[in-house]
Amino acid sequence: MPRRRDRHGRGLRGPLAAPNPFSGRPVPLRRPSRVDFFNDCVTAAMSDIAAVSPDALTGIVVGVEEVPHLNTAWSGNRVPLSAALEPSRGRRAQIVIFERPLEHRATSRSDLRQLVHQTIVEQLSALTGRSIEELGGEPEWDD
């Protein structure tokens, strides 16, 4: 049996996937990064909203920022999770989702996915005047 390189006797690191069909050697699995997962959450939320109400996102730009950079101070001790900007001359309506505050509020990845969806639905409801239920959101969190 050929001896494989095992630096410092530590063995293979990380979880392994099925062997590479060409070399026969195991391939390490890669978990999506924090940013990739958050962007996937936003994309999934927008797809879900578009499936329920196809014209709800028409004329609205959804963007992601890491932290809120607001010119005016927000009220209270709470950091905003998102912002909705009304359309103005030369600018379309915008929903801005703040990545880090949402991540700190969520307790798990599935909780983050639900929180991102709920946040986008609430901001979209504020911009369009549609009800949260019409946009595919739930009226209350399930605890």
MARBA-3410 file (N, C-alpha, C, O; in Angstrom, 1 decimal):
143
0.9,-1.2,0.0,0.0,0.0,0.0,0.9,1.2,0.0,1.8,1.4,0.9 ~ 0.7,2.1,-1.0,1.5,3.3,-1.0,1.3,4.3,0.2,0.1,4.4,0.6 ~ 2.3,4.9,0.6,2.2,5.8,1.8,1.9,7.2,1.3,2.6,7.7,0.4 ~ 0.8,7.8,1.8,0.5,9.1,1.4,1.1,10.1,2.4,1.3,9.8,3.5 ~ 1.2,11.3,1.9,1.8,12.3,2.8,0.8,12.7,3.9,-0.3,13.0,3.6
1.3,12.7,5.1,0.5,13.0,6.3,1.4,13.9,7.1,2.1,13.4,8.1 ~ 1.3,15.2,6.8,2.2,16.1,7.5,2.0,16.2,9.0,0.8,16.4,9.4 ~ 3.0,16.0,9.8,3.0,16.0,11.2,2.0,15.1,11.9,1.6,15.3,13.0 ~ 1.6,14.0,11.2,0.7,13.0,11.7,-0.7,13.5,12.0,-1.4,12.9,12.8 ~ -1.1,14.5,11.4,-2.5,15.1,11.7,-3.6,14.4,10.8,-4.7,14.5,11.2
-3.2,13.7,9.8,-4.2,13.1,9.0,-5.0,14.1,8.1,-4.6,15.3,8.0 ~ -6.0,13.6,7.4,-6.8,14.5,6.6,-7.6,15.4,7.4,-8.1,15.0,8.5 ~ -7.8,16.6,7.0,-8.6,17.6,7.7,-9.9,17.9,7.0,-10.0,17.9,5.8 ~ -11.0,18.1,7.9,-12.3,18.5,7.3,-13.1,17.3,6.8,-12.5,16.2,6.6 ~ -14.4,17.5,6.6,-15.2,16.5,6.0,-14.8,16.2,4.6,-14.3,17.0,3.9
-15.1,15.0,4.2,-14.7,14.5,2.8,-15.9,14.2,2.0,-17.0,13.8,2.5 ~ -15.8,14.4,0.7,-16.9,14.1,-0.2,-16.5,12.8,-0.9,-15.5,12.1,-0.6 ~ -17.3,12.4,-1.9,-17.0,11.2,-2.7,-15.7,11.4,-3.4,-15.3,12.6,-3.7 ~ -14.9,10.3,-3.7,-13.6,10.5,-4.3,-13.8,11.1,-5.7,-14.8,11.0,-6.4 ~ -12.7,11.8,-6.1,-12.7,12.4,-7.4,-12.6,11.2,-8.4,-11.8,10.4,-8.3
-13.5,11.2,-9.4,-13.6,10.1,-10.3,-12.3,9.9,-11.2,-12.0,8.9,-11.7 ~ -11.5,11.0,-11.3,-10.3,10.9,-12.2,-9.1,10.5,-11.4,-8.3,9.7,-11.9 ~ -9.0,10.9,-10.1,-7.8,10.6,-9.4,-8.0,9.6,-8.3,-7.1,8.9,-7.8 ~ -9.3,9.4,-7.9,-9.7,8.5,-6.8,-9.4,9.0,-5.4,-9.7,8.3,-4.5 ~ -8.9,10.2,-5.3,-8.6,10.8,-4.0,-9.8,11.6,-3.5,-10.5,12.1,-4.3
-10.0,11.6,-2.2,-11.1,12.3,-1.6,-11.0,13.9,-1.8,-9.9,14.4,-1.9 ~ -12.2,14.5,-2.0,-12.2,15.9,-2.2,-12.8,16.6,-0.9,-13.9,16.2,-0.5 ~ -12.2,17.6,-0.3,-12.8,18.2,0.8,-14.0,19.0,0.4,-14.1,19.6,-0.6 ~ -15.0,19.0,1.3,-16.2,19.8,1.1,-16.0,21.2,1.5,-15.3,21.5,2.4 ~ -16.7,22.1,0.8,-16.6,23.5,1.1,-17.9,24.1,1.4,-18.9,24.0,0.7
-18.1,24.6,2.6,-19.3,25.3,3.1,-19.3,26.6,2.5,-18.3,27.3,2.3 ~ -20.5,27.1,2.1,-20.6,28.5,1.5,-20.2,29.5,2.6,-20.4,29.3,3.8 ~ -19.5,30.5,2.2,-19.1,31.6,3.1,-20.3,32.3,3.7,-21.4,32.1,3.2 ~ -20.0,33.1,4.7,-21.1,33.8,5.3,-21.7,34.8,4.3,-23.0,34.9,4.3 ~ -21.0,35.5,3.5,-21.5,36.4,2.5,-22.3,35.7,1.5,-23.4,36.1,1.1
-21.8,34.5,1.0,-22.5,33.8,0.0,-23.8,33.3,0.5,-24.8,33.3,-0.2 ~ -23.8,32.8,1.7,-25.1,32.3,2.3,-26.1,33.4,2.5,-27.3,33.2,2.2 ~ -25.6,34.6,2.9,-26.5,35.7,3.1,-27.1,36.2,1.7,-28.3,36.4,1.6 ~ -26.3,36.2,0.7,-26.8,36.6,-0.7,-27.8,35.5,-1.2,-28.7,35.9,-1.9 ~ -27.5,34.3,-0.9,-28.5,33.2,-1.2,-29.8,33.4,-0.5,-30.9,33.2,-1.1
-29.8,33.8,0.7,-31.0,34.1,1.5,-31.8,35.2,0.8,-33.0,35.1,0.7 ~ -31.1,36.3,0.4,-31.8,37.4,-0.2,-32.4,37.0,-1.6,-33.5,37.3,-1.9 ~ -31.6,36.2,-2.4,-32.1,35.7,-3.6,-33.3,34.8,-3.5,-34.3,34.9,-4.2 ~ -33.2,33.9,-2.5,-34.4,33.0,-2.3,-35.6,33.7,-1.8,-36.7,33.4,-2.2 ~ -35.4,34.8,-1.0,-36.6,35.5,-0.5,-37.2,36.3,-1.7,-38.5,36.3,-1.8
-36.4,36.8,-2.6,-37.0,37.5,-3.7,-37.7,36.6,-4.7,-38.7,36.9,-5.3 ~ -37.2,35.4,-4.8,-37.8,34.4,-5.7,-39.1,33.9,-5.1,-40.1,33.8,-5.8 ~ -39.2,33.7,-3.8,-40.4,33.4,-3.1,-41.5,34.4,-3.3,-42.7,34.1,-3.5 ~ -41.1,35.7,-3.1,-42.0,36.8,-3.2,-42.5,36.9,-4.7,-43.7,37.1,-4.9 ~ -41.6,36.7,-5.6,-42.0,36.8,-7.0,-42.9,35.6,-7.4,-43.8,35.8,-8.3
-42.8,34.5,-6.8,-43.7,33.3,-7.0,-45.1,33.6,-6.5,-46.1,33.2,-7.2 ~ -45.2,34.3,-5.4,-46.5,34.6,-4.8,-47.2,35.8,-5.5,-48.4,35.8,-5.7 ~ -46.4,36.8,-5.7,-46.9,38.1,-6.2,-45.9,38.6,-7.3,-45.0,39.3,-7.0 ~ -46.1,38.1,-8.5,-45.1,38.4,-9.6,-44.8,39.9,-9.8,-43.6,40.2,-10.2 ~ -45.7,40.8,-9.7,-45.5,42.2,-10.0,-45.1,43.0,-8.8,-45.0,44.2,-8.9
-44.9,42.4,-7.6,-44.6,43.1,-6.4,-43.2,43.8,-6.4,-43.1,44.9,-5.8 ~ -42.3,43.2,-7.1,-40.9,43.7,-7.1,-40.6,44.6,-8.3,-39.5,45.1,-8.5 ~ -41.7,44.9,-9.1,-41.5,45.7,-10.3,-41.1,47.1,-9.9,-41.9,47.8,-9.1 ~ -40.0,47.6,-10.5,-39.6,49.0,-10.2,-38.9,49.2,-8.8,-38.7,50.4,-8.4 ~ -38.6,48.1,-8.2,-37.9,48.2,-6.8,-36.6,47.5,-6.9,-36.5,46.4,-7.4
-35.6,48.2,-6.4,-34.2,47.7,-6.4,-34.0,47.2,-5.0,-34.2,47.9,-4.0 ~ -33.5,46.0,-4.8,-33.1,45.4,-3.5,-31.6,45.3,-3.5,-31.0,44.7,-4.3 ~ -31.0,45.9,-2.4,-29.6,45.8,-2.3,-29.2,45.4,-0.9,-30.0,45.4,0.0 ~ -27.9,45.0,-0.8,-27.4,44.6,0.5,-26.2,45.4,0.9,-25.3,45.7,0.1 ~ -26.2,45.9,2.1,-25.0,46.6,2.7,-24.6,45.8,4.0,-25.5,45.2,4.6
-23.3,45.9,4.3,-22.9,45.2,5.4,-23.4,45.7,6.7,-23.9,45.0,7.6 ~ -23.3,47.0,6.9,-23.8,47.7,8.1,-24.5,49.0,7.6,-24.3,49.5,6.5 ~ -25.4,49.5,8.5,-26.1,50.8,8.1,-25.2,52.0,8.1,-24.5,52.2,9.1 ~ -25.2,52.7,7.0,-24.5,54.0,6.9,-25.5,55.1,6.7,-25.8,55.5,5.5 ~ -26.1,55.5,7.7,-27.2,56.5,7.6,-26.7,57.9,7.9,-25.9,58.1,8.9
-27.2,58.9,7.2,-26.8,60.3,7.5,-27.4,60.8,8.8,-26.8,61.6,9.5 ~ -28.6,60.3,9.1,-29.3,60.7,10.3,-29.2,59.6,11.3,-29.3,58.4,10.9 ~ -29.2,59.9,12.6,-29.2,58.8,13.6,-30.5,58.2,13.7,-31.5,58.8,13.6 ~ -30.5,56.9,13.9,-31.8,56.2,14.1,-32.3,56.3,15.5,-31.5,56.7,16.4 ~ -33.5,56.1,15.7,-34.1,56.3,17.0,-33.9,55.1,17.9,-33.9,54.0,17.5
-33.7,55.4,19.2,-33.6,54.4,20.2,-32.2,53.8,20.2,-31.3,54.3,19.6 ~ -32.1,52.6,20.9,-30.9,51.9,21.0,-30.8,50.7,20.0,-29.8,50.0,20.0 ~ -31.8,50.6,19.1,-31.8,49.5,18.2,-31.2,49.9,16.9,-31.4,51.0,16.3 ~ -30.4,49.0,16.3,-29.8,49.2,15.0,-30.8,48.7,13.9,-31.4,47.7,14.1 ~ -31.0,49.5,12.9,-32.0,49.1,11.9,-31.5,47.8,11.1,-30.3,47.7,10.9
-32.5,47.0,10.7,-32.2,45.8,10.0,-32.3,46.0,8.5,-31.6,45.3,7.7 ~ -33.0,47.1,8.1,-33.2,47.4,6.7,-33.7,48.8,6.6,-34.1,49.5,7.6 ~ -33.8,49.3,5.3,-34.3,50.6,5.0,-35.1,50.5,3.7,-34.7,49.8,2.8 ~ -36.2,51.3,3.7,-37.0,51.4,2.4,-36.9,52.9,2.0,-37.2,53.8,2.8 ~ -36.5,53.1,0.8,-36.4,54.5,0.2,-37.4,54.7,-0.8,-37.5,53.9,-1.8
-38.3,55.6,-0.7,-39.3,56.0,-1.7,-38.7,56.4,-3.0,-37.6,56.9,-3.0 ~ -39.4,56.2,-4.1,-38.8,56.6,-5.4,-38.8,58.2,-5.4,-39.7,58.8,-4.9 ~ -37.9,58.7,-6.1,-37.8,60.1,-6.3,-37.4,60.4,-7.8,-37.2,59.4,-8.5 ~ -37.4,61.6,-8.2,-37.1,61.9,-9.5,-35.7,61.4,-9.9,-34.7,61.7,-9.3 ~ -35.6,60.5,-10.9,-34.4,59.9,-11.4,-33.9,58.7,-10.6,-32.8,58.2,-10.8
-34.7,58.3,-9.6,-34.3,57.1,-8.7,-35.5,56.2,-8.5,-36.5,56.7,-8.1 ~ -35.2,55.0,-8.6,-36.3,54.0,-8.3,-36.4,53.7,-6.8,-35.5,54.1,-6.1 ~ -37.5,53.1,-6.4,-37.6,52.7,-5.0,-36.6,51.7,-4.7,-36.2,50.9,-5.5 ~ -36.1,51.8,-3.4,-35.0,50.9,-3.0,-35.3,50.2,-1.7,-35.9,50.9,-0.8 ~ -34.9,49.0,-1.5,-34.9,48.3,-0.2,-33.5,47.9,0.0,-32.8,47.3,-0.8
-33.0,48.4,1.2,-31.6,48.0,1.6,-31.6,47.1,2.8,-32.2,47.5,3.8 ~ -31.0,46.0,2.7,-30.9,45.0,3.7,-29.5,45.1,4.4,-28.5,45.1,3.6 ~ -29.5,45.2,5.7,-28.2,45.3,6.4,-27.8,43.9,6.9,-28.4,43.3,7.8 ~ -26.7,43.4,6.4,-26.3,42.1,6.6,-25.9,41.8,8.0,-26.4,40.8,8.6 ~ -25.0,42.5,8.6,-24.5,42.2,9.9,-25.5,42.3,11.0,-25.6,41.4,11.9
-26.4,43.3,11.1,-27.4,43.4,12.1,-28.4,42.2,12.0,-28.8,41.6,13.0 ~ -28.7,41.7,10.8,-29.6,40.6,10.7,-28.9,39.3,11.1,-29.5,38.5,11.8 ~ -27.6,39.2,10.8,-26.8,38.0,11.2,-26.7,37.9,12.8,-26.8,36.8,13.4 ~ -26.6,39.1,13.4,-26.5,39.1,14.9,-27.8,38.8,15.5,-27.8,38.3,16.6 ~ -28.9,39.1,14.9,-30.2,38.9,15.4,-30.6,37.4,15.3,-31.3,36.9,16.2
-30.1,36.7,14.2,-30.5,35.3,14.0,-29.7,34.4,14.9,-28.6,34.6,15.2 ~ -30.4,33.3,15.2,-29.7,32.3,16.1,-29.2,31.1,15.3,-28.3,30.3,15.8 ~ -29.6,30.9,14.1,-29.2,29.8,13.2,-29.3,30.2,11.8,-29.8,31.3,11.4 ~ -28.8,29.4,10.9,-28.9,29.7,9.4,-30.3,29.7,9.0,-30.7,30.5,8.1 ~ -31.1,28.8,9.4,-32.5,28.7,9.0,-33.3,29.9,9.6,-34.2,30.5,8.9
-32.9,30.4,10.8,-33.5,31.5,11.4,-33.1,32.8,10.6,-33.9,33.7,10.4 ~ -31.9,32.8,10.1,-31.4,34.0,9.3,-32.2,34.0,8.0,-32.6,35.1,7.5 ~ -32.4,32.8,7.4,-33.2,32.8,6.1,-34.6,33.3,6.3,-35.1,34.1,5.5 ~ -35.3,32.9,7.4,-36.6,33.4,7.7,-36.6,34.9,8.0,-37.5,35.6,7.6 ~ -35.6,35.4,8.7,-35.5,36.8,9.1,-35.3,37.7,7.9,-35.9,38.7,7.8
-34.5,37.2,7.0,-34.2,38.0,5.7,-35.5,38.1,4.9,-35.9,39.1,4.4 ~ -36.2,36.9,4.8,-37.5,36.9,4.1,-38.5,37.9,4.7,-39.1,38.7,4.0 ~ -38.7,37.8,6.0,-39.6,38.6,6.7,-39.3,40.1,6.6,-40.2,40.9,6.4 ~ -38.0,40.4,6.7,-37.6,41.8,6.6,-37.9,42.4,5.2,-38.4,43.5,5.1 ~ -37.6,41.6,4.2,-37.8,42.1,2.8,-39.3,42.3,2.6,-39.8,43.2,2.0
-40.1,41.3,3.1,-41.6,41.4,2.9,-42.1,42.6,3.6,-43.0,43.3,3.1 ~ -41.7,42.9,4.8,-42.1,44.1,5.6,-41.8,45.4,4.9,-42.6,46.3,4.8 ~ -40.6,45.5,4.4,-40.2,46.7,3.7,-40.9,46.9,2.4,-41.3,48.0,2.0 ~ -41.1,45.8,1.7,-41.9,45.8,0.4,-43.4,46.2,0.7,-44.0,46.9,-0.1 ~ -43.9,45.7,1.8,-45.3,46.1,2.2,-45.4,47.6,2.4,-46.3,48.2,2.0
-44.3,48.1,3.1,-44.3,49.6,3.4,-44.2,50.4,2.1,-44.8,51.5,2.0 ~ -43.5,49.9,1.1,-43.3,50.7,-0.1,-44.5,50.6,-1.0,-44.9,51.6,-1.7 ~ -45.1,49.4,-1.1,-46.2,49.2,-2.1,-47.6,49.3,-1.6,-48.5,49.5,-2.3 ~ -47.7,49.3,-0.2,-49.0,49.4,0.4,-49.8,48.1,0.3,-51.0,48.0,0.7 ~ -49.1,47.0,-0.1,-49.8,45.7,-0.1,-49.6,45.1,1.3,-48.8,45.4,2.1
-50.5,44.1,1.6,-50.5,43.5,2.9,-49.3,42.5,2.9,-48.9,42.0,1.9 ~ -48.9,42.2,4.1,-47.8,41.2,4.3,-48.2,39.8,3.8,-47.4,39.1,3.2 ~ -49.5,39.4,4.1,-49.9,38.1,3.7,-50.0,38.0,2.2,-49.7,37.0,1.6 ~ -50.3,39.1,1.5,-50.4,39.1,0.0,-49.0,38.9,-0.6,-48.9,38.4,-1.7 ~ -48.0,39.3,0.1,-46.6,39.2,-0.4,-45.9,37.9,0.0,-44.8,37.7,-0.3
-46.6,37.1,0.7,-46.1,35.8,1.1,-45.4,35.7,2.4,-44.7,34.8,2.7 ~ -45.6,36.8,3.2,-45.0,36.8,4.6,-46.0,36.3,5.6,-47.2,36.2,5.3 ~ -45.6,35.9,6.8,-46.4,35.5,7.8,-46.6,36.7,8.8,-45.7,37.5,9.0 ~ -47.9,36.8,9.3,-48.1,37.9,10.2,-47.3,37.9,11.5,-47.0,39.0,12.0 ~ -47.0,36.8,12.0,-46.2,36.7,13.3,-45.1,35.6,13.1,-45.3,34.7,12.3
-44.1,35.7,13.9,-43.0,34.7,14.0,-43.6,33.5,14.7,-44.3,33.6,15.7 ~ -43.2,32.3,14.2,-43.5,31.1,14.9,-42.4,30.8,15.9,-41.3,30.6,15.5 ~ -42.7,30.8,17.2,-41.7,30.5,18.2,-41.9,29.1,18.7,-41.1,28.6,19.6
END
